Amino acid sequence: MLRVLMFLVPLALSVYAFIDCISTKDEDVRHMPKPLWAVLVLLFPLVGSISWLIAGKKRAPAADGWSGLRDRSGRGTRWVAPDDNPEFLNSLDVDKPRERDTDPGTDPRSE
């Protein structure tokens, strides 16, 4: 089992680093051109992958300690709970089907 992990972990790291490298925008790549980073990751899987993850890509600092609060453009955005979001609450009123006016004393199922 340990022999398999010693093969699979570097392979998974290399695949992740290569996909991350080729899908990164050119303006977010640091120190070397993107094709050179891709070749480095392919030729030297362990060293190239770790180098790419540490030094190859500009990474935005996390807002409030959680990177899910920052969008890809770099502007900070805050997550809002649905019950605090006025747009969501208004959409519930718009999507709600209109109920027929019925007498409160009658049961609509008996019709």
DRENLUMLO-336388 format. One line per field, with one value per atom (N, C-alpha, C): residue number from 0; residue in one letter; chain; x, y, z. Coordinates in steps of 0.05 Angstrom, whole numbers, plus 32768, in hexadecimal, padded with zeros to 4 digits. Each point is the difference from the previous one (the first is absolute). Layout:
num = NUM_...
residu = A_...
chaine = A_...
east = X_...
north = Y_...
up = Z_...
REM end
This chain:
num = 0_0_0_1_1_1_2_2_2_3_3_3_4_4_4_5_5_5_6_6_6_7_7_7_8_8_8_9_9_9_10_10_10_11_11_11_12_12_12_13_13_13_14_14_14_15_15_15_16_16_16_17_17_17_18_18_18_19_19_19_20_20_20_21_21_21_22_22_22_23_23_23_24_24_24_25_25_25_26_26_26_27_27_27_28_28_28_29_29_29_30_30_30_31_31_31_32_32_32_33_33_33_34_34_34_35_35_35_36_36_36_37_37_37_38_38_38_39_39_39_40_40_40_41_41_41_42_42_42_43_43_43_44_44_44_45_45_45_46_46_46_47_47_47_48_48_48_49_49_49_50_50_50_51_51_51_52_52_52_53_53_53_54_54_54_55_55_55_56_56_56_57_57_57_58_58_58_59_59_59_60_60_60_61_61_61_62_62_62_63_63_63_64_64_64_65_65_65_66_66_66_67_67_67_68_68_68_69_69_69_70_70_70_71_71_71_72_72_72_73_73_73_74_74_74_75_75_75_76_76_76_77_77_77_78_78_78_79_79_79_80_80_80_81_81_81_82_82_82_83_83_83_84_84_84_85_85_85_86_86_86_87_87_87_88_88_88_89_89_89_90_90_90_91_91_91_92_92_92_93_93_93_94_94_94_95_95_95_96_96_96_97_97_97_98_98_98_99_99_99_100_100_100_101_101_101_102_102_102_103_103_103_104_104_104_105_105_105_106_106_106_107_107_107_108_108_108_109_109_109_110_110_110
residu = M_M_M_L_L_L_R_R_R_V_V_V_L_L_L_M_M_M_F_F_F_L_L_L_V_V_V_P_P_P_L_L_L_A_A_A_L_L_L_S_S_S_V_V_V_Y_Y_Y_A_A_A_F_F_F_I_I_I_D_D_D_C_C_C_I_I_I_S_S_S_T_T_T_K_K_K_D_D_D_E_E_E_D_D_D_V_V_V_R_R_R_H_H_H_M_M_M_P_P_P_K_K_K_P_P_P_L_L_L_W_W_W_A_A_A_V_V_V_L_L_L_V_V_V_L_L_L_L_L_L_F_F_F_P_P_P_L_L_L_V_V_V_G_G_G_S_S_S_I_I_I_S_S_S_W_W_W_L_L_L_I_I_I_A_A_A_G_G_G_K_K_K_K_K_K_R_R_R_A_A_A_P_P_P_A_A_A_A_A_A_D_D_D_G_G_G_W_W_W_S_S_S_G_G_G_L_L_L_R_R_R_D_D_D_R_R_R_S_S_S_G_G_G_R_R_R_G_G_G_T_T_T_R_R_R_W_W_W_V_V_V_A_A_A_P_P_P_D_D_D_D_D_D_N_N_N_P_P_P_E_E_E_F_F_F_L_L_L_N_N_N_S_S_S_L_L_L_D_D_D_V_V_V_D_D_D_K_K_K_P_P_P_R_R_R_E_E_E_R_R_R_D_D_D_T_T_T_D_D_D_P_P_P_G_G_G_T_T_T_D_D_D_P_P_P_R_R_R_S_S_S_E_E_E
chaine = A_A_A_A_A_A_A_A_A_A_A_A_A_A_A_A_A_A_A_A_A_A_A_A_A_A_A_A_A_A_A_A_A_A_A_A_A_A_A_A_A_A_A_A_A_A_A_A_A_A_A_A_A_A_A_A_A_A_A_A_A_A_A_A_A_A_A_A_A_A_A_A_A_A_A_A_A_A_A_A_A_A_A_A_A_A_A_A_A_A_A_A_A_A_A_A_A_A_A_A_A_A_A_A_A_A_A_A_A_A_A_A_A_A_A_A_A_A_A_A_A_A_A_A_A_A_A_A_A_A_A_A_A_A_A_A_A_A_A_A_A_A_A_A_A_A_A_A_A_A_A_A_A_A_A_A_A_A_A_A_A_A_A_A_A_A_A_A_A_A_A_A_A_A_A_A_A_A_A_A_A_A_A_A_A_A_A_A_A_A_A_A_A_A_A_A_A_A_A_A_A_A_A_A_A_A_A_A_A_A_A_A_A_A_A_A_A_A_A_A_A_A_A_A_A_A_A_A_A_A_A_A_A_A_A_A_A_A_A_A_A_A_A_A_A_A_A_A_A_A_A_A_A_A_A_A_A_A_A_A_A_A_A_A_A_A_A_A_A_A_A_A_A_A_A_A_A_A_A_A_A_A_A_A_A_A_A_A_A_A_A_A_A_A_A_A_A_A_A_A_A_A_A_A_A_A_A_A_A_A_A_A_A_A_A_A_A_A_A_A_A_A_A_A_A_A_A_A_A_A_A_A_A
east = 8010_7FF0_8011_8016_8011_800E_8007_800D_7FED_7FE7_7FEC_7FFD_7FFF_7FFE_8018_8018_8018_8000_7FF0_7FFE_7FE9_7FE9_7FE8_8000_800C_8000_8010_8019_800E_7FF2_7FF4_7FF1_7FE8_7FF1_7FE9_8009_8016_800B_8008_800D_8009_7FE9_7FEC_7FE8_7FF2_7FFD_7FF3_8010_801B_8010_8000_8001_8000_7FE5_7FEA_7FE6_7FFD_8009_7FFF_8012_8017_8012_7FF4_7FF5_7FF6_7FE5_7FF2_7FE7_8003_8018_8004_8004_7FF5_8003_801D_8008_801C_8009_7FEF_8008_8003_7FF6_8003_8018_8010_8017_8018_8010_8017_801A_8016_801C_8007_7FF0_8006_7FE7_8004_7FE8_7FF1_7FE6_7FEF_8009_8007_8009_8019_8012_8017_7FF9_7FEC_7FF6_7FF4_7FF1_7FF3_8015_8015_8015_800E_8005_800D_7FF0_7FE6_7FEE_8000_8001_8000_801A_8016_801B_8009_7FFA_8008_7FE7_7FF1_7FE5_7FFF_8011_7FFE_800B_8018_800C_7FF1_7FF9_7FF2_7FE4_7FF2_7FE5_8002_8012_8002_8009_8013_8009_7FE8_7FF0_7FE9_7FED_7FFA_7FED_800B_801A_800B_8005_800D_800A_7FF5_7FF1_7FF8_7FE8_7FEE_7FE6_7FFB_7FF6_7FF8_7FE7_8001_7FE9_7FF6_7FE6_7FF4_7FFE_8006_7FFD_7FE3_7FFC_7FE4_7FF4_7FE7_7FF1_7FF2_8003_7FF4_8009_8017_800B_7FF4_7FEF_7FF4_7FFF_800C_8003_7FE5_7FEC_7FE6_7FF2_800B_7FF3_800C_8011_800C_7FFA_7FF7_7FFA_801A_7FFE_8018_800C_7FF0_800A_8011_8000_8010_7FF0_7FE8_7FF0_7FF4_8000_7FF5_7FE1_7FF5_7FE3_7FF8_7FE9_7FF8_7FE8_8000_7FEA_7FEA_7FE7_7FE9_7FED_7FF7_7FEC_7FE6_7FF2_7FE8_7FEB_7FFD_7FEC_8008_8019_8009_8003_7FFB_8004_7FE5_7FFD_7FE6_7FFA_8014_7FFA_7FF4_800A_7FF5_7FE4_7FFB_7FE5_7FEC_8008_7FEE_7FFB_8014_7FFB_7FEC_7FFF_7FEB_7FE4_7FFD_7FE6_7FF8_8013_7FFA_7FF9_800F_7FFC_7FE8_7FF6_7FEA_7FE7_7FF3_7FE7_7FEA_7FF0_7FEA_7FEA_7FF8_7FEB_7FE5_7FEC_7FE5_7FF6_7FEF_7FF3_7FEA_8003_7FEC_7FF6_7FE8_7FF5_800F_8009_8010_7FF0_7FE6_7FF0_7FFC_8006_7FFB_801B_7FFD_8017_8003_8016_8002_8001_8006_8001_7FE4_7FEC_7FE5_7FF2_800C_7FF4_8003
north = 7FE8_8018_8019_8000_8017_8005_7FEA_8003_800D_7FFA_800C_801D_8008_801C_8010_7FF3_800E_8006_7FF2_8005_8013_7FFC_800F_801D_8005_801B_8013_7FF9_8012_8002_7FEB_8001_8013_7FFD_8012_801D_8005_801B_800B_7FF0_8009_8006_7FEF_8005_801A_8003_8018_8019_8000_8017_8006_7FEB_8005_800C_7FF6_800B_801D_8004_801B_8013_7FF7_8010_8008_7FED_8006_800F_7FFF_800E_801C_8007_801A_8015_8018_8016_8008_8009_8008_8016_8013_8016_7FF7_7FE8_7FF7_7FEE_7FFB_7FEE_8011_7FF6_800F_7FF3_8010_7FF7_7FF4_7FF1_7FF4_7FFF_7FFE_7FFD_7FE6_8001_7FE8_7FE7_8000_7FE7_7FF4_8011_7FF6_7FF3_800B_7FF4_7FE4_7FFF_7FE7_7FEA_8008_7FEC_7FF8_8013_7FFA_7FEC_8004_7FEE_7FE4_7FFF_7FE6_7FF1_800E_7FF3_7FF9_8010_7FFB_8000_7FEA_8000_800A_7FF6_8008_801C_8005_801B_8015_7FFA_8014_8006_7FEC_8005_8010_7FFA_800F_801D_8003_801B_8010_7FF4_800E_8009_7FEE_8006_8016_8001_8014_801A_8000_8018_8007_7FEF_8004_8011_8002_800D_8016_8017_8014_7FF7_8001_7FF7_8018_8004_8016_7FF8_8013_7FF9_7FFB_7FEF_7FF8_8017_8006_8014_7FF3_800B_7FF5_7FE3_7FF9_7FE5_7FEA_8006_7FEB_8009_7FF1_8009_7FFF_7FF4_8000_801A_8013_801B_8013_7FF7_8012_7FF5_8011_7FF7_8001_7FF6_7FFD_801A_8016_801A_800D_7FF6_800B_8013_8007_8012_7FEF_800B_7FF1_7FFF_7FE9_7FFD_7FF1_8007_7FF3_7FED_7FE9_7FEE_8009_7FFF_8009_7FE9_7FFB_7FEB_8006_7FEC_8005_8010_7FFC_800F_801D_8007_801C_800D_7FF2_800A_800A_801A_800B_7FF7_7FFC_7FF7_7FE4_7FEE_7FE5_8001_8010_8001_800B_8014_800B_7FEB_7FEF_7FEC_7FEB_7FFC_7FED_800B_801A_800C_7FFF_8004_8000_7FE4_7FEC_7FE4_7FF2_800C_7FF3_8001_7FE9_8000_800E_800E_800E_7FEC_8001_7FEE_800D_7FF0_800A_800B_8014_800B_7FEC_7FF5_7FED_800A_7FF8_8006_7FF0_800D_7FF1_7FEA_8001_7FEC_7FE7_8001_7FE9_7FF1_7FE7_7FEF_7FFE_8009_7FFE_7FE4_7FEC_7FE4_7FF4_800D_7FF5_8007_8012_8008_7FEC
up = 8000_8000_8000_8010_8001_7FE5_7FF2_7FE6_7FEC_8002_7FEE_8006_801A_8007_7FF8_8001_7FF8_7FE2_7FF1_7FE4_7FFA_800D_7FFA_800A_8016_800B_7FEE_7FF8_7FED_7FE5_7FF7_7FE7_8002_8015_8003_8003_800F_8003_7FE5_7FF0_7FE5_7FEE_8000_7FEF_8009_801A_800A_7FF9_8004_7FFA_7FE2_7FEF_7FE3_7FF7_800A_7FF8_800B_8018_800C_7FEF_7FF7_7FF1_7FE5_7FF1_7FE6_8001_8016_8002_800D_8009_800C_7FEA_8005_7FED_7FFE_7FE9_7FFC_8012_8007_8012_801D_8007_801C_8004_7FEB_8001_8008_8013_8009_7FF8_7FFE_7FFE_7FE5_7FF3_7FE6_7FEF_7FE5_7FEF_8006_7FFB_8006_7FF2_7FE6_7FF3_800E_800A_800D_801B_800E_8019_7FFA_7FEA_7FF9_7FFA_7FF1_7FFA_801A_8011_801A_8010_8001_800F_7FF3_7FE6_7FF2_8002_7FFE_8000_801C_8013_801C_8011_8001_800C_801D_8011_801C_8005_7FF7_8004_7FF1_7FE7_7FEF_800B_800A_800B_8019_8012_8019_7FFA_7FED_7FF8_7FF5_7FEF_7FF5_8016_8012_8015_8013_8004_8012_7FF3_7FE8_7FF4_7FE5_7FF3_7FE5_7FFB_8013_7FFC_8015_7FF6_8013_800F_801A_8010_8010_7FFF_800F_801E_8012_801C_8007_8013_8007_8010_7FFA_800F_8018_8017_8018_8006_7FF6_8007_7FEF_7FED_7FF0_7FE3_7FEE_7FE5_7FF1_800A_7FF3_8001_800F_8001_7FEC_7FEF_7FEC_7FE4_7FEE_7FE5_7FEF_7FE8_7FEF_7FF7_8000_7FF7_8016_8018_8015_8012_7FF8_8011_8016_8018_8017_7FFE_8004_8001_8019_800B_8018_7FFA_800C_7FFE_8012_7FF6_800F_8003_8018_8004_7FF1_7FF7_7FF0_8010_801A_800E_8005_7FFA_8003_7FE4_7FEB_7FE5_7FF5_7FFD_7FF6_7FE4_7FEF_7FE5_8000_8011_8002_800C_8014_800C_7FEC_7FF0_7FEB_7FEB_7FF9_7FEC_800A_801A_800A_7FFC_8004_7FFC_7FE2_7FEE_7FE4_7FF6_8009_7FF7_800D_8016_800E_7FF0_7FFC_7FF0_8011_7FF1_800D_8009_8019_800A_7FFB_7FFB_7FFC_801A_7FFE_8017_8008_8017_800A_801B_8006_801A_8015_8015_8014_800E_7FFF_800D_7FEF_7FE6_7FEF_7FFA_7FFC_7FFA_7FE2_7FF4_7FE3_7FF5_8011_7FF7_7FFC_800D_7FFE_7FE6_7FF0_7FE6_7FEB
REM end
